[in-house]
Amino acid sequence: MLLFACLASLVFLCATSLLFSRAMDTTLSRLMDAAPDLVVRRIDAGGWAALPADEAVLAAADVPGVIDPTPRIWGVVSGPAGPLTVVATPQMMPAGLMRNMTPPSVGQAVVGQGMARSGSAPAADSRLTLYGNLSVTVDVVASFPADSDLATHDVVWMAPVDARRLLGLAPHQASDLAIRLFHREEEQAIQPDLAAAFPWPVHITDRSTSTLGRHQRAIRTGGITLTAAIPALLALLLIIVDTGAGSTGRPMQWGLLKSMGWSTKDILRLQIAQAVIVGLPAAMAGFACAYPMVFYPPFAGVTAYWITGGTHLTALVLDPAGAFQVMLEVAAMVVLPYLATVFITTLHRAGGDPWTMLQANPWH
């Protein structure tokens, strides 16, 4: 029972951290695949600056390879419970999500699940006040679906007129310019020509760099959490040595078996079979607990809070692609060392002659 509890707990800890890291990486990569290839932002001595939308579109369209330059209106403002992201350009949201929603009119807003749960916007037909260049109060007419929480948790979708007032943008200005390329692999090579096409300094961000940054962040998050499992794995191996093959009465039992005709190979097979009988159900129990903790809300939100120390995303939905591969990796990382320890310990202590092992009996 002790070995079963230790193995199941260790598998659960390792599988939860690795599954969450892999799922976050897969989900964010899928979202980034729909992102624009390049994002152009105007900068000046003070940092970010609004850009003239029509002039920026014309300048970008003159660069060979650029297609569909789209001015975007968005920014970060203050809400009743903290910073919020205001969006007025539907192209910034996942395409599948936007097909099923009606754009808000002037004075209306669609909010993410985070605000609906925090009480900032308890339900439809409530009012929400945001603070930016000016304070703007809007009527909340709907909320984003729960399964889009990873992308829309703190998002407020507003009409362009309201968003410009809130962000301090003139009617002809935009926050940045989203660009798609005819050949995505040219996103690095085209940046010098694109930057030279604008009459003011710009900062260009490409999709690959953003995707790589998110990938590294997801892997680092899972790796830091997994580091805590290394002392637990070492402790498990010590428990196996002490309470398994190394218990006080075990050599005497092996001595009796060998005196009855058992060979060292037979004892090894017995010990490995016993280890498998305990280890496989323990691993399966650990996996059975770890999987819903990552892929089923609201448990996934608790896991996100535990691993990242961030916001509790109650309705977090992650992509399960690659989960089976992660489970195989965890099995190799935990179960194989467990079986190897049982094998080596048994081979070391059961290789003597029967009389010597019988002498190990403390009551002899």
N, C-alpha and C positions, 0 to 999 in steps of 0.2 A: 504493500500500500504506500509505503514511503517512496519507493522508486517510481511507482505510478504517478503519485502527486508531483514529484520533482520533474519527471519527464514531461508530463502534461503542462505544467506551469511554464517550463522553459520553452517548449514548442509554442505555446500560446504567446509568450513574450516576443520570441524571435519572429514568428509568423505574422503577428499583428504589425510590428514595425516595418518588416520588409514588404508585406502586402500593401500597407498604406503608402509607403514610398513609391512602389511600382504603380499602384492605382492612381496616385496623384500625378505621376509623370505621364502615364498613358492618357489620362483625362485632359490634362493641360495641353499635351501635344495634339490631341484631337481638336481642342478648341483653337489652338494656334494655327492649325492647318487652314482654318477658315479666315484667319486674320489677313490684313493687307500685307503685301510684300515689303513695302516701304512706308514709313510715316515721316512726314516732313513738318518740322516745327520752326517757326521764326524765332530768332534770338536777338537780343540787343544787350547793351551794357548792363541792364538790370536783370537779365535772364530771359525768361519766356516772354514773348510778345504775340499779340493777335496778328493774324495775317489777312490781307485783302483776299477774299475768297475767289472772286472772278479773275483777278490778276494772277493769283497762284495757279489756278486751273489752266489758264492760257500758257503760262510759262512752263508748266510741267508737260503739257500736251505736245510741246514742240520738241521734246527729247525723244529720239527714236527708241522704241521698245516700251514706252509708257502707255498704258491703257487705263481708262476709267479713273482719272484723278477725281477724288471726292472730298470736298471740304467737310470737316466734322466739327460739331459743336458739343463740347463736353468740358467738365472741370470738377474740381473738388470744392465743396462748400460745407458750411456748418449746419448741422441739424439739431433737433432737440436732444439727441443722445450722442452726438459726436460727428466726426467727418462723414460726409456722404458723397457719392459720385453722381453728378447730374449728367444725363445723356439726352441729347435732342436729335441725334442722327441714328435712324433705325439700322443703318449698315454696321454699326458698332456691336449690335447684339447678334446672337446666333440666328442664322437664317431660318431654321426650323421653328424657332420660338416666335419669331416675328410674323410668320405666316398665319398664326392662329390668334393674333392680338390686333386690336383696333388702336391706331395711334391716338394719343390724348389730344384733346383740343386745348385752346388757350384757357388757362385757369384750372386745368386738370393734370393729374399725374398718375403713373403706374409705379408702384414701389416693390422692392424686393422683400423676401420673407423675413430678413433680419429686422427691418423696421416694423413689420406687422407683428412680430413676436415681442419686440422690445416695448411696444406701447406707443412708439412715435407715430404710428399710423395703424391703430388697432384693427380697422376693417375698412371695407369700401364705404364711400360716402362720408368719411372723416376728413379733417383738414390737417394740412401739414405746412409748417412755416420753416423756410430755409433762409440762411443768412450768408450773403456773399457781398458783391458790390452794393446791392440793395437787399432788403428783406422782401421775400415773395411768399405769399400764402396761396396754396393750391388745394383743390379738392382731390382726394384719393379716390379714384374710380375703380381701380383693380390692383391686383398684385401679381407678380410673376409666378409661374408654376413652381411648386416645391422642388421638383427634380432639376431646376436650373439654378439652384442656390449657390453653387460654386462660382457662377458667372454673374449673378444678379443679387447677391446677398445685401449689399449696401447701395444699390443702384436706384436712382429716381429718374424715370423717363418722363420728360416734359415736352411741351410744345416749344419749337425754336424761339418764338417771341419771348416766352417766360424765361427760357434758359439764357438768352442773350442779356436780358435785364439783370438776371442774377449774377452772371459772370462778367458783366461790364463790357459786352461786345456790341459794336455798332451793327446796324442791319446788313452791312456789306462785309462783315468780318467773320472769321472762323477760328477755331482753336488750333487746328492743324489740318494737314492734307494727307489723306490716305491714297496710296498709289498701288495699282496692280501692274505687273510686268507681263509682257508677252512670253518671255522666258524667265521662269523663276530663278534659275541658276545664275542669272546675270545681276542679282541684287547687289553684289559687292562691286562689280565692274562699272555699273551705271551710276553709282553715287557721285563721282567727281563731275560728270556731265550734268547731272541733275542739280547739284549744288550751284554750278556756274550759271544755270539758266535763270535763277532768281535774282532780282535786283537788291536783295538784302541778305544778310547772313542767315543761314539755316542750320539746323541739326537734324540729321537723317538717322533713323533707327530702322534696321532691317529685321525681318521676321526670324531669320535663322539665329541671330544674336539673342533675340528675346527668348526664343525657344530653348537655346542652349543654357541661358541663365536660369530659366525655370527648371530645366532638367537637372542642373547641378544643385539647385536649391532642394529639390525633392530628394535626390540621392543623399545629399549631406544630412538632411533631416532624418531619414531612415537610418543612416550610418551612425549618427550620434546616439540615437535611441538603442540601436543594436549593440553598441559598445557596452552598455550596462549589462548585457546578457553574458559577456565573457566571464566575469567572476562567477556568475551562476552556473555556467557550464563546467568550470573547474571544480566548483563545489559539488556538482552532481557526480563528476568522476570520482572524487574522493569518497562520496557516499557509497558509490558502487564498490569501490575497493574495500571499504570498511564493513559494509553491511551485506555485501553480496558474497563474492568468492573469498573474502578475507575474514569472515566471521569465525568465531572461536571453534565452533563445533563442526564446521564444514570440512576441514582436512580429515577429521576422524571418519566422517561419513564417506568421503572419497576412499579412505583406506579400507573401509569395510567393503565397498563396491569393488575395489581392485583385488581384494583378497578373494572375492567371489568370482573373479574371472573378467571383470571389466578392464578395458584398456584406457589409456589416457585419452585416446580419440573418442571413446564412448562417453567419457565424462565431459569432454569438450562439447560434444554434440548435445548432451543433456543440458549443460549450462547455457549454451546458445539458444536451445529451444525454450528454456525457461525465460531467458532474456527477451526473446521475440514475443512470447506470450504476454509479457508485461509491457514491452516497448511499443509494439504496434497499436494496441488499444489506447495507450497513453498518447501516442502521437496523433492518432485519429481524434481523440477527445480534445487535444490542444488545437488541432486544425478546425474542428467543428465549432469551437468557441471563438477562434480568431476570425473566421470568415465573416460571420454576421457583424462582428465588431468593426469591420472595414467597409462592407458593402451593403449593409441594411440600416437605413435611418430608423430611429434616432441614435442607434449605437455608433454609427460612423461619426456623428458629430462629437460624441464623447471621446472617441479615439483621436479625432483631429485636435481637440482641446488638450488632450493628454500629451500627444507627440509634439505638437507645434507650440503649445502654450498660448494659442491665439483665440480667435472667436469660436464660440460654440455654435457650429452649423448643424442645427437639429435635423434638417432635411437634406444633408449632404448625400449626393448620389455620385459614386465613382464608377469608372469603367473596369469591369472584372477581367479584361483581357490580360493574359499572362499570369493569372493567379495559380494555375496548375504548375507552371514552371517554378514559381516562387516556393510552392509547397515542396517540390522535389529538392530545391536547394536547402530548405530548412531541414528536411529529412536527412540529407547528406551531412548537414552541419551538426545535428544533434543526435540522431539515431545511430549513424555510423560510428562516431566516437564512443557512444554508449556500448554498442556491440563489440567494438575493438577493445575497450577496457575490460569487458567481461572475458573476452577470449584471452587476452594477454595475462590477466590475473589468474585465470584458471590454469593456463598452460604453465605458469611459473610455480603454482602451489600444488598442482596435481601431478607433477612429473616425477615425484619421489617414489620410493618403494613403500608398499602397504604398511609394513611394520613401523617405519618412521612416522607415517601419518597417523597411525593408531596411537602412538605415544603422545601425539598432540592433544589427546583427550584430557582435559583438566581433572576429570573424575576417575581416570584410569588408576 
